Structures are given as structure tokens and as C-alpha cells.
């Protein structure tokens, strides 16, 4: 934590800043090494929050690299080793963004390889995921420093091709998970209503559906009033297409044929998709340049700097949250359960006798519990409850419980691969159509490229949701229960 507390000191233009930052990291590492395996998190949620926070800090540093202040600071801290100057269309600010995000991406790539195949916190490698935070922060910073010794041409190719592909994959994955979340939410509410006949769940489902549709139409009206004046053809087309497709998918979701093949389809899913896609469209038109006088927000000079800073921070927070949710949403990534309990093979159930002598009373109890779980007498989480009672090493010394003894809550390797893709999206968002003539605070995503990415993403999201409704009708043999 000392490393994070020392971040404000970076505003001081001296080599002492780096020395104090490094000493802080070393102090954190030394302290955490003495105190329980370098700060191991027993809670999987705490681990995910920590990685999201690391991505957030990395994204903010990347954004600052686009400012003249950061370029001069970097030149000063490197003792003039890095000569900050723009050459043609490329600038060291552009390359610095790619360097910082490449470092974090490399960090996650290595962790993805090291953690491949980890099934529970019993695996010794699980501590690499949940602990050693002091050393991991130092390694990340070392990677950042290392990237400044890599030739600039490498990052020009990386940013223009490889990072761009990774960014598009990240956006597509986010859209797929959004559609999956819409279906999961509606089906969960319907299941609760069917099982409990609860009026509260009915009110929640109906109220959230009406609320999301209301929000969608309210945003459409606001866009027509403020962003669709005469001469703003791009905005008018984007807003109108969004409205038409919204009505189409809502109609499809309640069509009798669709309901016949998928009775759980309905307006609840359509509402969530509609409000998200409408938000993307509104974000696109409100963040586009004002060269055609179609964005009144940019003309608000009094709050321009404040809006840019707040917009950048909100964008980074959104990316960090979306990445963490995408990296841990098991249903869309092929996991049907949050716990990876292994089933006993058929050959092991040919008779009810235990043919091997357990090594301890703990193993005898574990065997009995596994047999009861397989027979359906106990729920699967009974294995976790047994683990938590067996020994004191399930606790972190502060009352924390290890929730991954019976199985990991998410795929560790896939988690880091998605964070790798997130770094490419951050780098691409910050550097596409970058304005090298701009001074002061750099705006995030205020380009036509970013606006069109959001508009097309909304259309793709509508398409994915429509396919999820029509696929069971077109291919009933494949999607039938």
C-alpha cells in the first residue's frame, strides 16, 4: 500500500520521486513478505478488486503520458535519455502510451501462462494470483521501465496492428457478455418467481424493465434535442437507427414464434440491451469533435477542463469494472458453475466400498462428503464448509475465509488474458487519431474514430441479441433442451 500512497509524489519534478516510489514499493514488499506471504487475499473478490485497481492506475498513467507535462517530466526523470519530440505524425507521447500498456499486458500474459490449469487455492500456484502483491507491483514497474529500452518502431507496429486487433476482440467480448447478462438476469428473476411466487421479484422484474425502457427513450429524446440539429447528419442517422432497431428487437422478443422456442425470452432482456446500446449511442454523439457544431458540450468553455478530467476518470473506471466483470463471468465463458467441483468417475462408483486406506481422518471425512455430494444428499458447497472447519490456514488472520478451497471462482488464465486485451483497448482508445497539436489535458475518446466504434458496437450488440432470439427458431435441433 505504500507504493500506492506515494503516487501523489510523482508531481514533484525530481529523481527523488522515483527513489521514494521505489523505496515505498520495496518497503511494501518487505513488510508484506514478513506479514503472511506478501499480502495474500483469501477472498477472490478482494483479488479481483486489486487487479482492477492496478488497471485503473495504469490507465490513468497512460492518459497522463499524452500531456506536455508528462512528456517533460519523463524527459527530466530519464536524465535526458529520452528526447521528447514529435516526428512527422508520430510522437513520443503516443509511443509512451503503448509502452505503459504493453508492460501491464506482458505482466498479465506471464501470469496467464504461470496460472494455467489452477483449479483451487490448494494449488501452490494460486498464491501467485492472490498474493505477493509487493513483488508484483515492483515487477510491473520494472516492465514499464524495460519498455523504454525497446525501439520505438516496435511500438508503432504494435499499436497500429496488434493492439488494434486486441482492442476489437475486447469490445466484442464485452458485447457478448452484456447479452449474456441480460438473459441471465431475466431468467434468474423468472426462476425466483416460479419457485417462490414472490411479489417482490415480480415488481423488481417489471419495474426494472419499465425503468430501462424509460431511460432509453429519455436518452433518445435528449439526443434529438441537443445533438441532432440541422446539418448533423451523422448524429441524426445514428440516433434514428438506434430507435428503429430498439423497436424491432423489442417486437422480436415477444413474437409468438420466438416465445414458442424460448419461453423465457421477453422484454426484460430487450430493455437491458436497449438501454446499454442507447447509452453507447449517446456517449458517441456527446464525445465527437465539434467541427460541425453538433456537440454543444464541447462549446461549454467554462467546464471544458473539468469535463475532460471527469470524463477520463469515468472512462477508466468503466473499463476497469467491465474488464473485471468480463474476466470473471463464468457462464458466458463456458463455466456452468462458480465452483469447479470434480465429479467422481463411473469406474469409482461400481461399488460402495472404499478400497484405499485414507491417510488421515480429514481425508476420511472428505471422502464421505464427496460421496454424499455425488448422491445428492448434500449441496456441493458442503465441501467448502468442511474445508473451512478443518484447519486454521483457511483464515488470513483477519477473519477472512478462503472461498476457493473447493474450486476457483473463475478461470485464472482466462482472467489475465482478458486483462491483456483490456490494455490493448486502453492504448487504442487513447492513441487513435491523436491530436499532436493539442495542449493541456488530453481528452479521452473525443475523436470520430471512438464515436464510430461506439455506434457500431451498439449495432453489433443489437445483432448478437437478435441472433440469440432467432437461433433457436432457425436451428431448433441444436438449441432444443
Secondary structure, DSSP 8 states (H G I E B T S, - for coil): -HHHHTGGGGGS-SHHHHHHHHHHHHHHHHHHHHSHHHH---SHHHHHHHHHHHHHHHHHHHHHTTSHHHHHHHHHHTTTSS---EETTEEHHHHHHHHHHHHHHHHHHHHHHHTTT--STTSTTHHHHHS-HHHHHHHHHHHHHHHTTS-HHHHHHIIIIIHHHHHHHHHHHHHHHHHHHHHHHHHHHHHHHHHH--HHHHHHHHHHHHHHHHHHHHHHHHHHHHH--TT-HHHHHHHHHHHHHHHHHHHHHT-HHHHHH-TT-SHHHHHHHHHHHHHHHHHHHHHS-STTS--TTTT-GGGHHHHHHHHHHHHHHHHHHHHHHHHH-TTTTT-SSSS------GGGGSSS---S--SSHHHHHHHHHHHHHHHTSS-TTHHHHHHHHH-GGGB-SSS-B-TTSSS-SS-HHHHHHHHHHHHHHHHHHHHTT--TT--SS--SS-SHHHHHHHHHHHHHHHHHHHHHHHHHHH-HHHH--
